[in-house]
């Protein structure tokens, strides 16, 4: 009996060992399924990352374009600033020239008439225009109007009311 026992015990041990291996294989199978699902998730995330990297590359290109545009605009602004500075220098020089001329003119005016000395003003007698005789001739009317205008200028009559009064006096 003792010889039957050890072989059945070996068989039982072997059976237990096989059961443990089967349980282990079942766990391995579950682990493989879990790893496959994780692998699918990783593949999906990789696709998303690939799509994102394409977008990132596109955005880098756009950023480079904007960078180049900004550099171009800055160069244009610098050029315009230099041009504006040159124009401003020219205007400043012209203003200095005008100020010099004004000062020279003021000195010349001051030298012409000494301060405190009366300037002699001569009176000029202005002849009055001839009265209009009522002749119905265009030439005579034009001459009358011309004479009135010249008289108004010579006597420094500027208001229309005074001119009308003058014209009615000579009609």
OpenMM code with the backbone's topology and positions (N, CA, C; nanometers):
from openmm import Vec3, app, unit

residues = "UNK UNK UNK UNK UNK UNK UNK UNK UNK UNK UNK UNK UNK UNK UNK UNK UNK UNK UNK UNK UNK UNK UNK UNK UNK UNK UNK UNK UNK UNK UNK UNK UNK UNK UNK UNK UNK UNK UNK UNK UNK UNK UNK UNK UNK UNK UNK UNK UNK UNK UNK UNK UNK UNK UNK UNK UNK UNK UNK UNK UNK UNK UNK UNK UNK UNK UNK UNK UNK UNK UNK UNK UNK UNK UNK UNK UNK UNK UNK UNK UNK UNK UNK UNK UNK UNK UNK UNK UNK UNK UNK UNK UNK UNK UNK UNK UNK UNK UNK UNK UNK UNK UNK UNK UNK UNK UNK UNK UNK UNK UNK UNK UNK UNK UNK UNK UNK UNK UNK UNK UNK UNK UNK UNK UNK UNK UNK UNK UNK UNK UNK UNK UNK UNK UNK UNK UNK UNK UNK UNK UNK UNK UNK UNK UNK UNK UNK UNK UNK UNK UNK UNK UNK UNK UNK UNK UNK UNK UNK UNK UNK UNK UNK UNK UNK UNK UNK UNK UNK UNK UNK".split()
positions = [
    Vec3(0.0770, -0.1170, 0.0000),
    Vec3(0.0000, 0.0000, 0.0000),
    Vec3(0.0825, 0.1255, 0.0000),
    Vec3(0.1909, 0.1148, 0.0588),
    Vec3(0.2743, 0.2316, 0.0665),
    Vec3(0.3254, 0.2696, -0.0705),
    Vec3(0.3377, 0.1701, -0.1634),
    Vec3(0.3821, 0.2042, -0.2976),
    Vec3(0.2700, 0.2681, -0.3773),
    Vec3(0.1416, 0.2375, -0.3482),
    Vec3(0.0290, 0.2970, -0.4189),
    Vec3(0.0076, 0.4395, -0.3726),
    Vec3(0.0347, 0.4647, -0.2565),
    Vec3(0.0137, 0.5955, -0.1998),
    Vec3(0.1069, 0.6994, -0.2604),
    Vec3(0.2361, 0.6643, -0.2711),
    Vec3(0.3231, 0.7664, -0.3234),
    Vec3(0.2907, 0.7984, -0.4684),
    Vec3(0.2503, 0.7041, -0.5499),
    Vec3(0.2216, 0.7349, -0.6890),
    Vec3(0.0929, 0.8153, -0.6991),
    Vec3(-0.0055, 0.7852, -0.6171),
    Vec3(-0.1278, 0.8641, -0.6229),
    Vec3(-0.1006, 1.0049, -0.5686),
    Vec3(-0.0088, 1.0112, -0.4706),
    Vec3(0.0263, 1.1429, -0.4195),
    Vec3(0.0991, 1.2201, -0.5284),
    Vec3(0.1844, 1.1566, -0.6052),
    Vec3(0.2559, 1.2219, -0.7136),
    Vec3(0.1572, 1.2657, -0.8198),
    Vec3(0.0564, 1.1816, -0.8423),
    Vec3(-0.0447, 1.2177, -0.9426),
    Vec3(-0.1266, 1.3366, -0.8923),
    Vec3(-0.1582, 1.3348, -0.7644),
    Vec3(-0.2349, 1.4464, -0.7088),
    Vec3(-0.1507, 1.5741, -0.7142),
    Vec3(-0.0245, 1.5607, -0.6807),
    Vec3(0.0632, 1.6778, -0.6870),
    Vec3(0.0730, 1.7293, -0.8308),
    Vec3(0.0841, 1.6291, -0.9192),
    Vec3(0.0920, 1.6663, -1.0614),
    Vec3(-0.0375, 1.7341, -1.1035),
    Vec3(-0.1531, 1.6829, -1.0571),
    Vec3(-0.2839, 1.7378, -1.0896),
    Vec3(-0.2966, 1.8795, -1.0321),
    Vec3(-0.2523, 1.8986, -0.9104),
    Vec3(-0.2567, 2.0312, -0.8479),
    Vec3(-0.1680, 2.1266, -0.9267),
    Vec3(-0.0519, 2.0756, -0.9657),
    Vec3(0.0406, 2.1578, -1.0425),
    Vec3(-0.0219, 2.1964, -1.1757),
    Vec3(-0.0892, 2.1027, -1.2437),
    Vec3(-0.1550, 2.1314, -1.3716),
    Vec3(-0.2694, 2.2306, -1.3529),
    Vec3(-0.3441, 2.2179, -1.2439),
    Vec3(-0.4534, 2.3118, -1.2158),
    Vec3(-0.3976, 2.4524, -1.1952),
    Vec3(-0.2861, 2.4592, -1.1219),
    Vec3(-0.2236, 2.5893, -1.0988),
    Vec3(-0.1766, 2.6499, -1.2309),
    Vec3(-0.1206, 2.5636, -1.3182),
    Vec3(-0.0757, 2.6121, -1.4489),
    Vec3(-0.1949, 2.6584, -1.5325),
    Vec3(-0.3093, 2.5854, -1.5252),
    Vec3(-0.4294, 2.6266, -1.5985),
    Vec3(-0.4804, 2.7610, -1.5463),
    Vec3(-0.4822, 2.7758, -1.4143),
    Vec3(-0.5246, 2.9036, -1.3565),
    Vec3(-0.4302, 3.0158, -1.4006),
    Vec3(-0.2999, 2.9830, -1.4012),
    Vec3(-0.2018, 3.0810, -1.4459),
    Vec3(-0.2253, 3.1177, -1.5917),
    Vec3(-0.2550, 3.0153, -1.6775),
    Vec3(-0.2816, 3.0412, -1.8192),
    Vec3(-0.4068, 3.1263, -1.8354),
    Vec3(-0.5088, 3.1032, -1.7519),
    Vec3(-0.6305, 3.1847, -1.7582),
    Vec3(-0.5973, 3.3289, -1.7225),
    Vec3(-0.5123, 3.3457, -1.6202),
    Vec3(-0.4716, 3.4807, -1.5818),
    Vec3(-0.3896, 3.5453, -1.6927),
    Vec3(-0.3033, 3.4666, -1.7566),
    Vec3(-0.2225, 3.5172, -1.8671),
    Vec3(-0.3134, 3.5608, -1.9807),
    Vec3(-0.4157, 3.4808, -2.0088),
    Vec3(-0.5100, 3.5144, -2.1154),
    Vec3(-0.5815, 3.6454, -2.0834),
    Vec3(-0.6247, 3.6637, -1.9581),
    Vec3(-0.6886, 3.7894, -1.9175),
    Vec3(-0.5898, 3.9056, -1.9286),
    Vec3(-0.4664, 3.8810, -1.8895),
    Vec3(-0.3635, 3.9852, -1.8991),
    Vec3(-0.3386, 4.0229, -2.0444),
    Vec3(-0.3401, 3.9219, -2.1330),
    Vec3(-0.3184, 3.9487, -2.2759),
    Vec3(-0.4323, 4.0338, -2.3299),
    Vec3(-0.5584, 3.9994, -2.2932),
    Vec3(-0.6735, 4.0797, -2.3375),
    Vec3(-0.6625, 4.2231, -2.2850),
    Vec3(-0.6229, 4.2385, -2.1578),
    Vec3(-0.6064, 4.3710, -2.0997),
    Vec3(-0.4978, 4.4483, -2.1735),
    Vec3(-0.3863, 4.3820, -2.2016),
    Vec3(-0.2766, 4.4476, -2.2728),
    Vec3(-0.3166, 4.4843, -2.4149),
    Vec3(-0.3979, 4.3961, -2.4797),
    Vec3(-0.4458, 4.4284, -2.6148),
    Vec3(-0.5354, 4.5517, -2.6123),
    Vec3(-0.6244, 4.5622, -2.5111),
    Vec3(-0.7109, 4.6810, -2.5021),
    Vec3(-0.6274, 4.8060, -2.4765),
    Vec3(-0.5256, 4.7931, -2.3905),
    Vec3(-0.4368, 4.9069, -2.3654),
    Vec3(-0.3602, 4.9451, -2.4916),
    Vec3(-0.3217, 4.8432, -2.5686),
    Vec3(-0.2497, 4.8674, -2.6931),
    Vec3(-0.3382, 4.9432, -2.7916),
    Vec3(-0.4676, 4.9076, -2.7970),
    Vec3(-0.5609, 4.9798, -2.8844),
    Vec3(-0.5749, 5.1248, -2.8392),
    Vec3(-0.5854, 5.1466, -2.7073),
    Vec3(-0.5944, 5.2833, -2.6548),
    Vec3(-0.4690, 5.3627, -2.6910),
    Vec3(-0.3545, 5.2975, -2.6766),
    Vec3(-0.2277, 5.3642, -2.7092),
    Vec3(-0.2220, 5.3960, -2.8581),
    Vec3(-0.2723, 5.3048, -2.9427),
    Vec3(-0.2733, 5.3289, -3.0874),
    Vec3(-0.3628, 5.4484, -3.1203),
    Vec3(-0.4810, 5.4576, -3.0550),
    Vec3(-0.5703, 5.5717, -3.0771),
    Vec3(-0.5028, 5.7016, -3.0337),
    Vec3(-0.4380, 5.6979, -2.9179),
    Vec3(-0.3702, 5.8186, -2.8695),
    Vec3(-0.2535, 5.8557, -2.9599),
    Vec3(-0.1871, 5.7558, -3.0161),
    Vec3(-0.0782, 5.7813, -3.1105),
    Vec3(-0.1319, 5.8497, -3.2353),
    Vec3(-0.2499, 5.8041, -3.2831),
    Vec3(-0.3118, 5.8696, -3.3990),
    Vec3(-0.3446, 6.0154, -3.3672),
    Vec3(-0.3973, 6.0386, -3.2472),
    Vec3(-0.4294, 6.1761, -3.2064),
    Vec3(-0.3021, 6.2598, -3.2004),
    Vec3(-0.1961, 6.2017, -3.1455),
    Vec3(-0.0684, 6.2742, -3.1359),
    Vec3(-0.0138, 6.3033, -3.2753),
    Vec3(-0.0263, 6.2058, -3.3670),
    Vec3(0.0202, 6.2285, -3.5042),
    Vec3(-0.0574, 6.3425, -3.5690),
    Vec3(-0.1911, 6.3415, -3.5485),
    Vec3(-0.2726, 6.4499, -3.6047),
    Vec3(-0.2332, 6.5829, -3.5411),
    Vec3(-0.2098, 6.5815, -3.4108),
    Vec3(-0.1705, 6.7044, -3.3415),
    Vec3(-0.0344, 6.7528, -3.3876),
    Vec3(0.0561, 6.6596, -3.4125),
    Vec3(0.1889, 6.7023, -3.4570),
    Vec3(0.1810, 6.7657, -3.5952),
    Vec3(0.0876, 6.7178, -3.6801),
    Vec3(0.0669, 6.7828, -3.8098),
    Vec3(0.0152, 6.9243, -3.7914),
    Vec3(-0.0774, 6.9411, -3.6967),
    Vec3(-0.1314, 7.0733, -3.6671),
    Vec3(-0.0222, 7.1632, -3.6098),
    Vec3(0.0605, 7.1062, -3.5220),
    Vec3(0.1705, 7.1834, -3.4629),
    Vec3(0.2675, 7.2279, -3.5716),
    Vec3(0.2964, 7.1387, -3.6657),
    Vec3(0.3868, 7.1750, -3.7756),
    Vec3(0.3253, 7.2875, -3.8584),
    Vec3(0.1939, 7.2775, -3.8836),
    Vec3(0.1245, 7.3832, -3.9581),
    Vec3(0.1317, 7.5152, -3.8809),
    Vec3(0.1080, 7.5089, -3.7501),
    Vec3(0.1116, 7.6302, -3.6686),
    Vec3(0.2529, 7.6894, -3.6643),
    Vec3(0.3550, 7.6032, -3.6619),
    Vec3(0.4927, 7.6540, -3.6658),
    Vec3(0.5173, 7.7297, -3.7954),
    Vec3(0.4637, 7.6756, -3.9050),
    Vec3(0.4772, 7.7443, -4.0337),
    Vec3(0.4092, 7.8800, -4.0308),
    Vec3(0.2881, 7.8846, -3.9734),
    Vec3(0.2153, 8.0113, -3.9643),
    Vec3(0.2895, 8.1117, -3.8751),
    Vec3(0.3451, 8.0614, -3.7648),
    Vec3(0.4211, 8.1491, -3.6751),
    Vec3(0.5432, 8.2044, -3.7476),
    Vec3(0.6096, 8.1213, -3.8267),
    Vec3(0.7250, 8.1692, -3.9040),
    Vec3(0.6824, 8.2752, -4.0049),
    Vec3(0.5662, 8.2532, -4.0700),
    Vec3(0.5154, 8.3534, -4.1647),
    Vec3(0.4883, 8.4849, -4.0928),
    Vec3(0.4232, 8.4770, -3.9760),
    Vec3(0.3950, 8.5984, -3.8995),
    Vec3(0.5239, 8.6664, -3.8548),
    Vec3(0.6216, 8.5873, -3.8175),
    Vec3(0.7511, 8.6414, -3.7774),
    Vec3(0.8151, 8.7181, -3.8929),
    Vec3(0.8124, 8.6576, -4.0117),
    Vec3(0.8687, 8.7237, -4.1301),
    Vec3(0.7915, 8.8506, -4.1628),
    Vec3(0.6575, 8.8440, -4.1529),
    Vec3(0.5764, 8.9631, -4.1797),
    Vec3(0.6097, 9.0733, -4.0805),
    Vec3(0.6244, 9.0364, -3.9553),
    Vec3(0.6574, 9.1346, -3.8531),
    Vec3(0.7932, 9.1986, -3.8820),
    Vec3(0.8899, 9.1186, -3.9221),
    Vec3(1.0218, 9.1738, -3.9547),
    Vec3(1.0126, 9.2700, -4.0724),
    Vec3(0.9338, 9.2320, -4.1743),
    Vec3(0.9165, 9.3181, -4.2910),
    Vec3(0.8521, 9.4505, -4.2511),
    Vec3(0.7481, 9.4421, -4.1682),
    Vec3(0.6793, 9.5639, -4.1242),
    Vec3(0.7734, 9.6513, -4.0420),
    Vec3(0.8527, 9.5908, -3.9548),
    Vec3(0.9482, 9.6689, -3.8757),
    Vec3(1.0506, 9.7381, -3.9651),
    Vec3(1.0964, 9.6689, -4.0686),
    Vec3(1.1905, 9.7311, -4.1628),
    Vec3(1.1246, 9.8490, -4.2335),
    Vec3(0.9983, 9.8308, -4.2747),
    Vec3(0.9268, 9.9394, -4.3423),
    Vec3(0.9098, 10.0583, -4.2485),
    Vec3(0.8747, 10.0309, -4.1231),
    Vec3(0.8571, 10.1390, -4.0258),
    Vec3(0.9897, 10.2107, -4.0027),
    Vec3(1.0979, 10.1363, -3.9927),
    Vec3(1.2293, 10.1991, -3.9742),
    Vec3(1.2653, 10.2863, -4.0940),
    Vec3(1.2383, 10.2359, -4.2156),
    Vec3(1.2653, 10.3150, -4.3360),
    Vec3(1.1818, 10.4423, -4.3362),
    Vec3(1.0522, 10.4285, -4.3033),
    Vec3(0.9653, 10.5462, -4.3008),
    Vec3(1.0098, 10.6432, -4.1926),
    Vec3(1.0556, 10.5907, -4.0807),
    Vec3(1.1034, 10.6765, -3.9726),
    Vec3(1.2260, 10.7555, -4.0174),
    Vec3(1.3161, 10.6893, -4.0880),
    Vec3(1.4344, 10.7591, -4.1394),
    Vec3(1.3943, 10.8659, -4.2407),
    Vec3(1.2997, 10.8317, -4.3305),
    Vec3(1.2519, 10.9300, -4.4282),
    Vec3(1.1862, 11.0477, -4.3572),
    Vec3(1.1036, 11.0173, -4.2577),
    Vec3(1.0361, 11.1225, -4.1831),
    Vec3(1.1374, 11.2107, -4.1116),
    Vec3(1.2401, 11.1507, -4.0561),
    Vec3(1.3436, 11.2279, -3.9878),
    Vec3(1.4145, 11.3213, -4.0860),
    Vec3(1.4416, 11.2717, -4.2068),
    Vec3(1.5061, 11.3552, -4.3087),
    Vec3(1.4151, 11.4721, -4.3470),
    Vec3(1.2865, 11.4434, -4.3659),
    Vec3(1.1908, 11.5501, -4.4002),
    Vec3(1.1819, 11.6501, -4.2858),
    Vec3(1.1799, 11.6001, -4.1643),
    Vec3(1.1733, 11.6876, -4.0477),
    Vec3(1.2960, 11.7778, -4.0403),
    Vec3(1.4119, 11.7249, -4.0726),
    Vec3(1.5339, 11.8066, -4.0751),
    Vec3(1.5239, 11.9167, -4.1802),
    Vec3(1.4705, 11.8813, -4.2983),
    Vec3(1.4535, 11.9811, -4.4043),
    Vec3(1.3580, 12.0907, -4.3584),
    Vec3(1.2462, 12.0508, -4.2967),
    Vec3(1.1481, 12.1498, -4.2498),
    Vec3(1.2103, 12.2388, -4.1426),
    Vec3(1.2870, 12.1795, -4.0517),
    Vec3(1.3527, 12.2604, -3.9479),
    Vec3(1.4475, 12.3622, -4.0106),
    Vec3(1.5230, 12.3198, -4.1118),
    Vec3(1.6139, 12.4124, -4.1799),
    Vec3(1.5369, 12.5240, -4.2483),
    Vec3(1.4245, 12.4880, -4.3119),
    Vec3(1.3442, 12.5910, -4.3787),
    Vec3(1.2852, 12.6879, -4.2773),
    Vec3(1.2410, 12.6366, -4.1623),
    Vec3(1.1880, 12.7252, -4.0578),
    Vec3(1.2978, 12.8190, -4.0083),
    Vec3(1.4177, 12.7670, -3.9919),
    Vec3(1.5297, 12.8519, -3.9491),
    Vec3(1.5571, 12.9600, -4.0536),
    Vec3(1.5513, 12.9235, -4.1829),
    Vec3(1.5712, 13.0225, -4.2895),
    Vec3(1.4626, 13.1291, -4.2854),
    Vec3(1.3374, 13.0860, -4.2678),
    Vec3(1.2263, 13.1826, -4.2623),
    Vec3(1.2432, 13.2740, -4.1416),
    Vec3(1.2819, 13.2190, -4.0272),
    Vec3(1.3035, 13.3028, -3.9086),
    Vec3(1.4150, 13.4041, -3.9328),
    Vec3(1.5201, 13.3610, -4.0012),
    Vec3(1.6293, 13.4525, -4.0338),
    Vec3(1.5793, 13.5649, -4.1239),
    Vec3(1.5013, 13.5292, -4.2240),
    Vec3(1.4470, 13.6311, -4.3156),
    Vec3(1.3537, 13.7273, -4.2420),
    Vec3(1.2707, 13.6730, -4.1525),
    Vec3(1.1806, 13.7600, -4.0758),
    Vec3(1.2622, 13.8564, -3.9905),
    Vec3(1.3660, 13.8054, -3.9259),
    Vec3(1.4502, 13.8929, -3.8436),
    Vec3(1.5170, 14.0008, -3.9278),
    Vec3(1.5670, 13.9618, -4.0462),
    Vec3(1.6286, 14.0615, -4.1347),
    Vec3(1.5262, 14.1646, -4.1805),
    Vec3(1.4066, 14.1188, -4.2112),
    Vec3(1.3012, 14.2114, -4.2541),
    Vec3(1.2651, 14.3065, -4.1409),
    Vec3(1.2564, 14.2522, -4.0191),
    Vec3(1.2240, 14.3375, -3.9043),
    Vec3(1.3334, 14.4426, -3.8829),
    Vec3(1.4594, 14.4026, -3.8978),
    Vec3(1.5693, 14.4986, -3.8837),
    Vec3(1.5635, 14.6051, -3.9924),
    Vec3(1.5345, 14.5605, -4.1144),
    Vec3(1.5265, 14.6560, -4.2257),
    Vec3(1.4139, 14.7554, -4.2027),
    Vec3(1.3007, 14.7041, -4.1526),
    Vec3(1.1885, 14.7942, -4.1247),
    Vec3(1.2253, 14.8914, -4.0127),
    Vec3(1.2962, 14.8426, -3.9143),
    Vec3(1.3358, 14.9294, -3.8030),
    Vec3(1.4362, 15.0346, -3.8497),
    Vec3(1.5202, 15.0001, -3.9462),
    Vec3(1.6200, 15.0945, -3.9962),
    Vec3(1.5597, 15.1980, -4.0890),
    Vec3(1.4470, 15.1691, -4.1511),
    Vec3(1.3877, 15.2640, -4.2457),
    Vec3(1.3288, 15.3843, -4.1750),
    Vec3(1.2569, 15.3616, -4.0675),
    Vec3(1.1924, 15.4722, -3.9973),
    Vec3(1.2484, 15.4766, -3.8560),
    Vec3(1.3233, 15.5785, -3.8257),
    Vec3(1.3748, 15.5897, -3.6899),
    Vec3(1.2598, 15.6092, -3.5908),
    Vec3(1.2743, 15.5526, -3.4761),
    Vec3(1.1707, 15.5613, -3.3738),
    Vec3(1.1659, 15.7033, -3.3200),
    Vec3(1.0430, 15.7553, -3.3050),
    Vec3(1.0258, 15.8890, -3.2500),
    Vec3(1.0272, 15.9976, -3.3555),
    Vec3(1.0523, 15.9672, -3.4795),
    Vec3(1.0541, 16.0665, -3.5856),
    Vec3(0.9228, 16.0551, -3.6612),
    Vec3(0.8596, 16.1664, -3.6840),
    Vec3(0.7321, 16.1664, -3.7548),
    Vec3(0.7559, 16.1434, -3.9024),
    Vec3(0.6698, 16.0659, -3.9605),
    Vec3(0.6784, 16.0384, -4.1030),
    Vec3(0.5875, 16.1380, -4.1734),
    Vec3(0.6417, 16.2005, -4.2726),
    Vec3(0.5635, 16.2982, -4.3466),
    Vec3(0.4666, 16.2273, -4.4395),
    Vec3(0.3417, 16.2644, -4.4267),
    Vec3(0.2408, 16.2072, -4.5142),
    Vec3(0.1848, 16.3220, -4.5962),
    Vec3(0.1897, 16.3046, -4.7247),
    Vec3(0.1357, 16.4094, -4.8108),
    Vec3(-0.0069, 16.3744, -4.8452),
    Vec3(-0.0900, 16.4756, -4.8445),
    Vec3(-0.2287, 16.4537, -4.8806),
    Vec3(-0.2433, 16.4708, -5.0300),
    Vec3(-0.3177, 16.3786, -5.0858),
    Vec3(-0.3431, 16.3849, -5.2286),
    Vec3(-0.4906, 16.4156, -5.2458),
    Vec3(-0.5178, 16.5108, -5.3293),
    Vec3(-0.6575, 16.5445, -5.3538),
    Vec3(-0.7082, 16.4546, -5.4657),
    Vec3(-0.8148, 16.3817, -5.4342),
    Vec3(-0.8728, 16.2897, -5.5306),
    Vec3(-0.9917, 16.3589, -5.5944),
    Vec3(-0.9919, 16.3611, -5.7256),
    Vec3(-1.1024, 16.4244, -5.7971),
    Vec3(-1.2269, 16.3383, -5.7862),
    Vec3(-1.3406, 16.4029, -5.7669),
    Vec3(-1.4662, 16.3280, -5.7595),
    Vec3(-1.5057, 16.2843, -5.8999),
    Vec3(-1.5774, 16.1710, -5.9080),
    Vec3(-1.6195, 16.1261, -6.0411),
    Vec3(-1.7238, 16.2206, -6.1002),
    Vec3(-1.7279, 16.2233, -6.2307),
    Vec3(-1.8246, 16.3086, -6.2996),
    Vec3(-1.9636, 16.2496, -6.2810),
    Vec3(-2.0636, 16.3317, -6.2638),
    Vec3(-2.1996, 16.2786, -6.2479),
    Vec3(-2.2470, 16.2128, -6.3768),
    Vec3(-2.3347, 16.1144, -6.3592),
    Vec3(-2.3897, 16.0422, -6.4745),
    Vec3(-2.5016, 16.1267, -6.5324),
    Vec3(-2.4960, 16.1514, -6.6609),
    Vec3(-2.5896, 16.2428, -6.7240),
    Vec3(-2.7162, 16.1734, -6.7730),
    Vec3(-2.7280, 16.0465, -6.7534),
    Vec3(-2.8475, 15.9755, -6.7966),
    Vec3(-2.8414, 15.9319, -6.9412),
    Vec3(-2.7248, 15.9367, -6.9999),
    Vec3(-2.7094, 15.8948, -7.1385),
    Vec3(-2.7308, 15.7440, -7.1447),
    Vec3(-2.8055, 15.7009, -7.2455),
    Vec3(-2.8334, 15.5573, -7.2593),
    Vec3(-2.7294, 15.4946, -7.3508),
    Vec3(-2.6088, 15.4961, -7.3025),
    Vec3(-2.4982, 15.4395, -7.3781),
    Vec3(-2.4217, 15.3452, -7.2837),
    Vec3(-2.3941, 15.2229, -7.3304),
    Vec3(-2.3267, 15.1233, -7.2466),
    Vec3(-2.1859, 15.1700, -7.2113),
    Vec3(-2.1190, 15.2306, -7.3035),
    Vec3(-1.9824, 15.2770, -7.2803),
    Vec3(-1.9808, 15.3861, -7.1737),
    Vec3(-2.0742, 15.4769, -7.1781),
    Vec3(-2.0812, 15.5850, -7.0798),
    Vec3(-2.1113, 15.5285, -6.9410),
    Vec3(-2.2000, 15.4277, -6.9342),
    Vec3(-2.2327, 15.3648, -6.8061),
    Vec3(-2.1112, 15.2915, -6.7486),
    Vec3(-2.0385, 15.2191, -6.8345),
    Vec3(-1.9176, 15.1492, -6.7893),
    Vec3(-1.8140, 15.2484, -6.7373),
    Vec3(-1.7964, 15.3588, -6.8054),
    Vec3(-1.7008, 15.4612, -6.7616),
    Vec3(-1.7414, 15.5189, -6.6262),
    Vec3(-1.8718, 15.5415, -6.6063),
    Vec3(-1.9213, 15.5954, -6.4793),
    Vec3(-1.8936, 15.4968, -6.3647),
    Vec3(-1.9236, 15.3698, -6.3886),
    Vec3(-1.9009, 15.2679, -6.2847),
    Vec3(-1.7511, 15.2558, -6.2550),
    Vec3(-1.6682, 15.2584, -6.3580),
    Vec3(-1.5234, 15.2512, -6.3395),
    Vec3(-1.4739, 15.3698, -6.2569),
    Vec3(-1.5221, 15.4903, -6.2886),
    Vec3(-1.4815, 15.6095, -6.2139),
    Vec3(-1.5210, 15.5984, -6.0668),
    Vec3(-1.6414, 15.5453, -6.0395),
    Vec3(-1.6855, 15.5284, -5.9008),
    Vec3(-1.5965, 15.4276, -5.8263),
    Vec3(-1.5615, 15.3189, -5.8935),
    Vec3(-1.4750, 15.2180, -5.8297),
    Vec3(-1.3378, 15.2773, -5.7980),
    Vec3(-1.2813, 15.3514, -5.8911),
    Vec3(-1.1501, 15.4115, -5.8691),
    Vec3(-1.1556, 15.5144, -5.7561),
    Vec3(-1.2620, 15.5919, -5.7510),
    Vec3(-1.2777, 15.6912, -5.6448),
    Vec3(-1.2894, 15.6216, -5.5080),
    Vec3(-1.3638, 15.5088, -5.5048),
    Vec3(-1.3802, 15.4335, -5.3790),
    Vec3(-1.2458, 15.3796, -5.3313),
    Vec3(-1.1657, 15.3291, -5.4232),
    Vec3(-1.0338, 15.2776, -5.3857),
    Vec3(-0.9440, 15.3900, -5.3355),
    Vec3(-0.9445, 15.5014, -5.4044),
    Vec3(-0.8551, 15.6116, -5.3697),
    Vec3(-0.8920, 15.6731, -5.2355),
    Vec3(-1.0195, 15.6771, -5.2055),
    Vec3(-1.0621, 15.7377, -5.0787),
    Vec3(-1.0803, 15.6337, -4.9689),
    Vec3(-1.0478, 15.5105, -4.9988),
    Vec3(-1.0529, 15.4008, -4.9014),
    Vec3(-1.1947, 15.3771, -4.8485),
    Vec3(-1.2887, 15.3764, -4.9395),
    Vec3(-1.4272, 15.3440, -4.9041),
    Vec3(-1.4445, 15.1937, -4.9250),
    Vec3(-1.4818, 15.1237, -4.8168),
    Vec3(-1.4886, 14.9783, -4.8270),
    Vec3(-1.6284, 14.9226, -4.8039),
    Vec3(-1.7127, 14.9931, -4.7328),
    Vec3(-1.8456, 14.9380, -4.7043),
    Vec3(-1.9375, 14.9590, -4.8233),
    Vec3(-2.0263, 14.8643, -4.8427),
    Vec3(-2.1191, 14.8721, -4.9561),
    Vec3(-2.2183, 14.9868, -4.9377),
    Vec3(-2.2571, 15.0114, -4.8136),
    Vec3(-2.3530, 15.1193, -4.7878),
    Vec3(-2.2971, 15.2537, -4.8333),
    Vec3(-2.1713, 15.2761, -4.8029),
    Vec3(-2.1079, 15.4025, -4.8413),
    Vec3(-2.0944, 15.4112, -4.9925),
    Vec3(-2.0620, 15.2996, -5.0551),
    Vec3(-2.0492, 15.2988, -5.2009),
    Vec3(-2.1836, 15.3271, -5.2674),
    Vec3(-2.2906, 15.2689, -5.2140),
    Vec3(-2.4244, 15.2922, -5.2710),
    Vec3(-2.4633, 15.4383, -5.2530),
    Vec3(-2.4347, 15.4927, -5.1355),
    Vec3(-2.4656, 15.6340, -5.1101),
    Vec3(-2.3887, 15.7229, -5.2073),
    Vec3(-2.2616, 15.6914, -5.2284),
    Vec3(-2.1790, 15.7684, -5.3209),
    Vec3(-2.2346, 15.7602, -5.4629),
    Vec3(-2.2749, 15.6413, -5.5036),
    Vec3(-2.3272, 15.6241, -5.6393),
    Vec3(-2.4567, 15.7019, -5.6578),
    Vec3(-2.5447, 15.6999, -5.5569),
    Vec3(-2.6716, 15.7739, -5.5709),
    Vec3(-2.6487, 15.9243, -5.5706),
    Vec3(-2.5443, 15.9697, -5.5030),
    Vec3(-2.5148, 16.1133, -5.5027),
    Vec3(-2.4724, 16.1618, -5.6405),
    Vec3(-2.4081, 16.0754, -5.7177),
    Vec3(-2.3549, 16.1174, -5.8468),
    Vec3(-2.4447, 16.0804, -5.9630),
    Vec3(-2.5609, 16.0300, -5.9351),
    Vec3(-2.6533, 15.9974, -6.0445),
    Vec3(-2.7322, 16.1173, -6.0868),
] * unit.nanometer
topology = app.Topology()
chain = topology.addChain("A")
for resn in residues:
    res = topology.addResidue(resn, chain)
    for name in ("N", "CA", "C"):
        topology.addAtom(name, app.Element.getBySymbol(name[0]), res)
